[in-house]
Amino acid sequence: GLWKIARKRVYTPDQVYSALPYIAGRYITLVMRVEEAKKSGSRWLLYERKSRCQLVIYDNNEHLLGAKDFIVGRKIRAIGKITASYNGAEMIISDTSQIEIEVKAKSRVSKRAVRVL
């Protein structure tokens, strides 16, 4: 279904923002390095610095954050629907199956990703 199609549409945050008028409302895969996680009102925002594309986790799904310090600095793959907002592009994360975190081995990056939580 939609997830299979979304896995084929891989974008970086910059690509999402530049193509936003064409991909808003579509399901995609977003690959990014989470450089900051900050609380804003009733939600958490995960994003790369200087990017206009962010992942959103609402307080009622705060368990999806896991250990915030574990996520920050890691490369992730998130699958979901892109929407336009006044800050740029957003993808709401509401289930653990939507996000995968790259796990580093001692000196090299593991080739397989694991789901958070």
Secondary structure, DSSP 8 states (H G I E B T S, - for coil): -HHHHHHH-EE-HHHHHHTHHHHTTSEEEEEEE--EEEEETTEEEEE-TT-SEEEEEEGGGGGGG-SHHHHTT-EEEEEEEEEEETTEEEEE--SGGGEEEEEE-SSSEEEEEEE--
